[in-house]
């Protein structure tokens, strides 16, 4: 895989003598009250280098929000957050969950969220003129192709994004995770912290691993929860995990459903297979809504993010199963729209060199489908990168590093989005890191498992690691009426 070293690394003249590149200036953050709708929070926007190979050249903006430490006398520093995606807003995450995180950490951190470059409020990448154009893009294409005749039109539609998103938008050429990590280190310096404290979820674990590899000596405490295998993700081989991870957790969904006698039982696996066969043959009308095969699969994937959603998903599948015998049905701007779809592709395509041709996508889709019915749903959206060159300054490994302080790696045994094998892999990749396992279900453990949350908080506060081999017990069966399932800290985006 092609990759470049840090912009600050020495370049060589023909003579072999090193040339020191200019250091980017540390921005000054002018915090101001976020407004009456967010009492107690402060917001700001700072300028960072657009291209770290030219740190004194053009800039781009990064938006921030923070909940200041409430125990100023015992303040540790700033805790930087990333909720995943890519494309998730760290500003929204901080505004929505900052009070809770601050309280859990005894008010000793400024809890800081930031929108990574090109995302949300940070000079957002826009591939469409407005919401109407975005909606039009999705017209006539399924959530993912599940019939052979859908594959080529889907590929062509998604492949067309590359030129549209790259056109006259400088940020599109500088959205790699490596540049986000460089921004993060600059923000660390801007808030006055000697070492970084970081809490990242889902895609935020890839950002955290990238930071650890680029800045291994700048870590105070770094937590990655719901972990992507950096080697698989950066090489475009994440489908090796995706094709089985959701299946494993979904089988647990079905097993728990039967055990608790949920509405989709008692033979939930048999009913699920029958539902898929029915909806693949013809869409299902449920009230005013029409469900196609891809919609049912995506509903199942969505429910795997948090077991809190399992009872509602089971109820939906029960209703669809009952309705599947009904007659067949036919399936038929403002510039400041939410740019999550654009940003997801802007970052993924910047980082990962995917195939260019349709035949390669179709072949990988067959491989994904051989793993489970969920595999193609994860794979096909990568077609957006088929005509989108990777960023020249991305980081694609090697992923083996040793950090100055141990990293805490948190993984769920049944995580259908970033499976437990990813956490195990990154634990091996980062020397001296500690793996904390949660034996339950859902995507990420912090805020879901009290045991995992307590260990994470202790580590962030004082660097205390859980004992080697610690496995937090699973919460009770999500379908049992007496089960109290924690409210998630956030609703992560696709990753």
N, C-alpha and C positions, 0 to 999 in steps of 0.2 A: 504494500500500500504506500502511496506517496504521502509524505507529510513534511512540514518545515519545522525548524526549531524555533524557540522563542525569539521574538523580535529583538530582545535585548541581548541575545547571544552575540558573540564576536563574529564579524564577517572577516574574510581573508582577502587581501590584495593578491595580485599576481606574485608579489614577493613573499607572501606567506605571513606578513605582519598583520596583527589583528587591528580591526577598526572598531572603535567603540561607538555604538549607535546612541543617539540622544535618548535620554530618559523622559518619559512623559511627565509633565508637571502634575503635582497632586492637586486635584480640584478642591476648592473651598465650598463647603455645603452650607447654604443659607436656609436653615430650617424655618418653616412658618406653620402656623396652625392649619390643619387640613380643612377646617370648616366646621360649622355647627353640627353637621350630620356625623362627624367623627370626633367627638370630644376626647381630649387627652392624646390625640395623635398629631404628629408633625409631618409635613411633606416637603419635598424639595426636588429639584432637577439639576443635574450636573452635566458638564461636558467632558467627554472622554475621547481619546483618539479614535477616529474612524478606522485607521490602519496603523497598527502598532509597528509596522516597518517604517512608518513616517510619523512618529509620535508627536511631532510639532506641527503637523499639517492639518488637514480637515478634521472636524470633530462630529460626533453624534451625541445625542442626549440620552441620559439614563434617569428615569423617574424613580423616586424612593418614597417610602413612608416608614415612620417608626413610632413605636410606643416607648417613650423614655422610661428608664429604670425608675421604679418607685422607691427602692431602697438605695438612695444615692450614696449613703455612707458606706455601703458594702457592694457598690457597683463593680462588676467584673469587666464589662466592656460591652461591645455590640454583638448580637447574635444575628447572623444573616440567614434568611430563609429562601428556599425555592420550592414551590409546590408541584413542579413537574410540567408535563406537556410533551415536548417543548411547545411553548406558546402560552403557558399559564402565567398569570399576573401575580408577581410577588407583592406588588402594592396591594392588590385586593386581598391576598392571603393575610398580609400583616394587618390590614384594617379589619378583616373579619375574624381573625383568630389571635391577634396580638395580645388582647387583654387576657385571654385564657392561657396562652403560652407564658406571658409575663408572670401571671399568678403562680403557675406551676413551677416556675423557676425563681420564686421568692422575690420577684421584682428586682433582681440583681443584674439584669441585662437591659440595654436598649434593644428592643426586638425590631429588626430592620428587614423590610421587604423591598425588593427592587424588581422592576420590569426589565428583563434582559433586552439588550439592543434589538431593535426591530419589532418589539412586542408591546402591545398595550399602549401605554403613554410614552414609550421611549422611541421616538421617531419611527412609528410603526410602518412595516412593510405593507403595501397595499397592491394586490394583484387585480383588483376590480375597482370600477368607478364608484361603486356604492353597493348597498345591500341588495338592490334589485338585480344588479349584475351578478352578484354572488349567488343569489337564489336561482338565476337563470342557468348558471354553470351546472347546478345539480339537477336541472330538469331533464327527465328522460333517461337518467342513468341510475342504476341501483346503488345501494350502499356499497356493494361489492358484486362482481359478476358471479353468479351461481349457475348460469347456463352458458354453454359454449358460444351461442350467438351473441351474448352480452360482452364477451371478453374484448374483442377488438374495438368496439365503440367506446367502452370504458377506458381502455388504454389510450386511445387517441385523444379523448377528452382530457384526461389527467396529464398526458404528455404535453398538451398545449399550454400548461401553466408556466413552464420554464421561461419561454420568451416573454410572456405577459408580465411575470413577476420581476424579471431582470431588466425590463425596459426602463431606462432613465432613472433607476433607483439605486443610488450608491450603496445603501445599506444591504441590498440583496447580495452584494459581493463580500460582505463582512459580517456574516451572522453565524460564524462557526462557534462551537462551544468553547474552543480555545480562546477566542476573543472575549467571550462572556467571562471566562475564568480570569483573563487579564483585567477586564473591567472590575471583577470582584476583588482582585488584589489591590487595585487602585482605590476602590471604595474602602477597603480595610485601612489603607493608609490615611484616607481622607477623614475617617472617624477617629483616627488617633490610636488604633490598636496595633500593638507590636506583632501579635499573632492573631490568626483568624479563629472565630467560633462560628460554626456553620451547621445548619440542620436542613438537609435536602431530601426530598421524596421523589420516587419514581424517576422520571428523566433527571430530576435534581440530583440523583445519585451519580449519573454519568457526569454531570457538571462537577460534583464533588470529587469524583475520581480523577477527572481531568485536572482540577485544581491541585490535587495531591501530587500528581505527576509533574506538573509544571512548577509548583511552588512547594516542594516537599519539606522545606525548612521553615515555613511560615504558618504552621498549624498549632493552635492551642487545643481545640477540640473540634472534631469533624465527625458528624453523624450522617450516615446514608441509610435510608430506610425504604424498602421496596426496590431492590437493587437490580439494575441492568448489568449484565455481563459486558464489561467495556470492550472486550475483544470481539464478541459477537455483534454488538451494536455498531461499533465503528467500522466493521468490515462488511456490513450489510447482511450478516448471517443471523440476525435476531429471529428470523423465522424458524430456526432450529429449536428455539425455546418456545415461541408462540404456538407452534403447531401442537404442542402437548400440554402447555401450562394451563390454559383455560379448560381443557378437557379434564385435567386432574381435579381442579377445584369444582368444576361443574358436576363431576361424579360425586363429590362430597355433598354438593347441594342436593342431589337426588337421594343420596343415602340418608342425609339428615331429614329430608322431607318424609321419607318412608318411616324412619324411626319415630318421628313426632306425629305421624298420621296427618300430614298437611293436606291441603285441599287438592293438590296435584297427585297425591298418592291414591291407593297404596302401591301400585306398580308404576312408579313415576318414570323409570327409565323406558319401560315399554310405551307409556303414553307419550314421552318425549320423542321417541323414534317415529311413532305413528304421526305425531304432529308435524315433524319435519317432512315426512313423506307426503303428507296431505298438502302442506303449504308450498312445497316445491312444485307440486302438480298444478295447483291453482291458488291464488290469493284468498285470504279469509276475511270476510266482512264481519266486523265487530262494532255494533252501533254505527257511528258515522265514520269510523276509521277502517282503512283497508291495510291488512298486514300481508306483506310478501315474505318470502323465505329469508331474504337478507335482513329484513326488519326484525324477525323473530330471533335470528342469530345475534344481531347486535343488541337486542334487549337482554339476551342471556349474558353476553359479555359485559354489558353495563352493570348487571346485578352482581357480578363477581367482584366489583370494586369494594363493596361493603356488605357484610351479611345482614345489616339492618334492612336492606332492600329485598332480601330473599322471600319473605312472606308475600310481598306485593307481586314479585315476579312469578311465584307459584300460582297466585290467584289469576294473573294474566294468562299463563299457559293453560290453566284449567279452563278458562273462558274460551280461549282460542280452540282448545281441543273439542269443547262442546259445540263450538260454532263451525268446526271444520266440515261438518256434513251439509252445511248450507249450500245454496247454489253458488256457482262461480261468479266472480265479479271482474270487471275490466279495470286495468290499471292505467290509468292515464299518466334618485339616490343621493342617499346621503353619503358624503365622502368619509365620515367618521364612523363607519360600521365597525363592529367587533372583528378584529383581524386574527383571531385564533387559528383559523384554517390556513391563512396565508403564512402566519408566523411558524406554525408547525412545519410546513413544507420548507420555508426559508431556512430554518435551522437544520432539519434532517438532511435536506439536499446539499447544504453547505458542508456537512460533516461526512457524508457517506457516499461512496461512489457506487451507485446502483447500475444494473445493466441498462443498455440503451435500446435494445430491440424487443419487439413484441414476443418473439418465440421464447426468449429467456424468461420473460415474466410468466408466460403460460406454463412453461416447464416447472418453474418454481411453485406456481399455484398448484400444480398436480402433486408435487412433493408435500406442500403444506396440507392439502386435502387428505393425503394419505395418513397424516398424523392425527387429524380430527376434523370435524365439521367446522371448527372455529378457525383453522389455519388460514384459509383464503381470505377471511374477513380482515385479518391482521396484515396480510401481504399486499393485497392489490393496490392499496393507496400509495404505495411506494412508486407507482407509475408516474406520479407527479415529478419524480426526479429523473425521468428518462431523458429529458432534454434540458437538464439543469446542471451546469458544471459545478464541481465542488469548489469550496474556497481554497485558495492557494495556501493559506496559513492555518488550515485545520490541523488538529493533532489526532493521529491515528495509531498511536503507540510508538514504541513498545510500552505495555501497561504495567510492567514490573517496576516497583519503586519501594523505597523505604522512607518513611516520614519521620520528622523529628519528634513527634508525639503520636501515640497510637490512635488509629481511626476506629470508630465503632460502626460495625456493619450489622444491620438488622434485617432479618428476612423471615417471612411466614412460610410454614411448611406447605400451605395450600394457597398460594398467591397466583391467581389466574391471569395476572397482568405482567408481573415481573417475577418469575418463579424462583423458588428457593435455591435452585442450582446457580442462579446468577449471584446470589449473596455468597454462596460457598466459593464461587470462582473469584470474586473480587477480594474475599478474605485471603485467598491464596496469592492474589496478585499484589496486594499491598502488604509488604512485610511488617510484622508486628501488630497488624490489626486484630481486633477481637470480634468474633461472630456471636451475635445474640439472636437466638431463634425463638419464634412464637409458633406453637404447635397448632394454631387455628387457621382461620380462613380470612379472606379479604386482602385488599391491596394496601400495604403498609401497616405497621403495628402501633405506632405512636398515637395515643388518643383512643385506640381500640382495645388494646391489652393494657390493663393497669400495671401488670408486672413489667412489660416492656417499657412502658412510659416511665415508671419509677427508676428503672436502670438507666434509661436515657437521660433523665433529669439529673441523676446523681453524677453521671459522666460529664454532662455539660457544666454542672456547678463546680465540681472539684476534681474532675479527671479520673474518678473511680470507675474501673472497668468491672463488668460482671465476671464472675468466675468462668474459667474456661469450660466450655461445654454446656453453658446455661441454656435451658429450654423453658420458656414460659408456657404454662399450661393453656390449653384452648379454653375459650369462653364456652358457656353452655350452648346446647343446640339452638341455633337462631330461630327455629320454628316453634320452640316451646313457648307457651303464652306467658310463663313466668320469667322468661329471659329478658333482662334489661341490657340492651346493646348500646354501647357508647355512641353518642352523636359524633360523627367524624369531624375532625378539625377543619376539613375542607373537602370539596368535591373535585378531585383531580381531573385534569383533562386527559386526553387519550392515553398518555403515559403518565 
